[in-house]
């Protein structure tokens, strides 16, 4: 008997946008639901498991940490996204660590069932290709920015990305709740102290105003047109 609650929850997953209820119910039969508390460890880099995970609620961080303790964040993923598909596709160990950023609920599907789904449903297979291409484009952009751009420019671009989901206020945008300087540093390949110094420069120039858990870009057009 299909789990109707799980079937309904799976509707949030972008990969299943075009599936009808009957097909989605069959997907649910291949999944198990697992819950994690905030900060819980979900997957480890080099782990040899190959299940695919669908984020039904909450958010996770996908990262790697060097032997010296330096963390590199690849992405923060929220409800509607998937992770773990790399190992399911190529059979190789996990390429990154996954940690729960918040309390989260995941649906877990064995690699064999995932492959069967891709072979039987062209729309899902096509959507997966689109998602992987989007991920590759984002990764390419990250590599370019870290390798070729100054910290000041990387921070400017990150502020514009955050502002896209912010609240318009006059000529600026309020980003609320704003990530900490530490989190921003992880996303742009730097460290907290350097990011704080750049924020202080932006504030002195009248570009941003930083408050507790809030960043206001005071002049979004000026920030967009800056050439650093």
Helices and strands as residue ranges (DSSP letters): H 4-10, G 14-16, H 21-29, E 31-36, E 41-43, E 52-57, E 59-65, E 71-78, E 82-83, H 85-90, E 97-100, E 104-109, H 111-120, H 122-148, H 151-163, E 167-169, E 172-176, H 181-188, H 192-204, E 208-211, E 214-217, H 220-225
